[in-house]
């Protein structure tokens, strides 16, 4: 479980990296739309795992790789923004957040199974007249 300090630090990093991507994003990844979905910070605040959602890109993992190649520059810009609020500027690790795709897949499976259940179910009144 994350401590209050980790959660506050993660929210700060999420906000600032989101702002960096919004203002300077095309420098890092082109024309794709990237959203910072979440940040998890290690207990020593030295590593931040940044989860990104990518829209409008043919290869989302390729976009993440482009962002990762600019890791030092992004970390430097983050450091310039939070240097008065944080003692440690964490090492950034970027990951593709596929939770929306996963949720959509689960939703589709549930809708499909509900449709099959509706087809199988028979009105109770119809069964009683046959007996």
C-alpha positions in Angstrom: 0.0 0.0 0.0 1.3 3.4 -0.9 1.9 6.0 1.8 0.3 9.4 1.8 3.6 10.9 0.8 3.9 8.6 -2.2 0.4 9.4 -3.3 0.9 13.1 -3.1 4.2 12.9 -4.9 2.6 10.7 -7.6 -0.2 13.2 -8.2 2.3 16.0 -8.5 4.3 14.1 -11.0 1.2 13.1 -13.0 0.0 16.7 -13.2 3.4 18.1 -14.2 4.2 15.4 -16.8 0.7 15.8 -18.2 1.3 19.5 -18.5 4.7 18.9 -20.2 3.1 16.5 -22.7 0.3 19.0 -23.4 2.6 21.9 -24.1 5.6 20.2 -25.6 4.3 16.8 -26.6 4.9 16.9 -30.4 8.6 17.3 -29.6 8.6 13.9 -27.9 6.1 11.7 -29.8 4.6 13.4 -32.9 0.9 13.9 -33.4 -0.5 11.2 -31.2 -2.7 12.1 -28.2 -1.1 10.9 -25.0 -2.8 10.9 -21.6 -1.0 10.3 -18.3 -3.4 7.7 -16.7 -1.5 7.3 -13.5 1.8 7.4 -11.7 3.2 4.9 -9.1 6.2 6.0 -7.1 8.6 3.7 -5.3 8.8 4.0 -1.4 12.1 5.8 -1.6 10.6 8.2 -4.2 13.5 7.4 -6.6 11.5 5.7 -9.4 8.2 6.8 -10.9 6.3 4.4 -13.1 4.2 6.5 -15.5 1.3 4.9 -17.2 0.3 6.4 -20.5 -2.7 6.0 -22.8 -2.0 6.6 -26.5 -4.7 7.5 -29.0 -4.3 8.3 -32.7 -1.1 6.4 -33.2 -0.8 3.3 -35.4 1.7 1.8 -33.0 1.1 2.8 -29.4 4.1 0.9 -28.1 6.3 2.7 -30.7 5.0 6.0 -29.3 6.0 4.9 -25.8 9.4 3.9 -27.1 9.8 7.4 -28.6 8.9 9.0 -25.3 11.3 6.7 -23.5 14.1 7.8 -25.9 13.4 11.4 -24.6 13.4 10.3 -21.0 16.4 12.5 -19.9 14.9 15.6 -21.4 11.5 14.9 -19.9 13.1 14.3 -16.5 15.0 17.5 -16.7 11.9 19.5 -17.5 10.1 17.8 -14.7 12.9 18.7 -12.4 12.8 22.3 -13.4 9.1 22.4 -12.5 9.1 20.6 -9.2 12.6 21.4 -7.8 11.1 23.6 -5.1 8.5 21.1 -4.1 10.6 17.9 -4.1 14.0 17.0 -3.0 14.3 13.9 -5.3 13.6 14.0 -9.0 12.6 10.4 -9.7 13.9 8.2 -12.6 11.0 7.9 -15.0 9.8 4.7 -16.5 7.0 4.8 -19.1 4.5 2.1 -19.7 1.5 1.6 -22.0 -1.7 1.6 -20.0 -4.1 -0.7 -21.6 -6.7 -0.7 -18.9 -9.3 1.0 -21.2 -8.8 -1.6 -23.8 -9.1 -4.3 -21.2 -12.3 -2.8 -19.7 -13.8 -2.5 -23.2 -12.9 -6.2 -23.9 -14.6 -7.3 -20.6 -17.6 -5.2 -21.4 -18.0 -6.8 -24.8 -17.7 -10.3 -23.3 -20.3 -9.4 -20.7 -22.7 -8.0 -23.4 -22.1 -11.1 -25.6 -22.8 -13.5 -22.7 -25.9 -11.6 -21.7 -27.2 -11.8 -25.3 -26.6 -15.6 -25.3 -28.4 -16.0 -21.9 -31.4 -14.0 -23.2 -31.6 -16.3 -26.2 -31.5 -19.4 -24.0 -34.0 -18.2 -21.4 -37.5 -19.3 -22.0 -40.6 -17.5 -20.6 -41.7 -19.5 -17.5 -45.4 -19.3 -18.7 -44.5 -21.2 -21.9 -43.0 -24.2 -20.0 -46.0 -24.6 -17.7 -48.5 -24.9 -20.5 -46.5 -27.8 -22.1 -46.6 -29.9 -19.0 
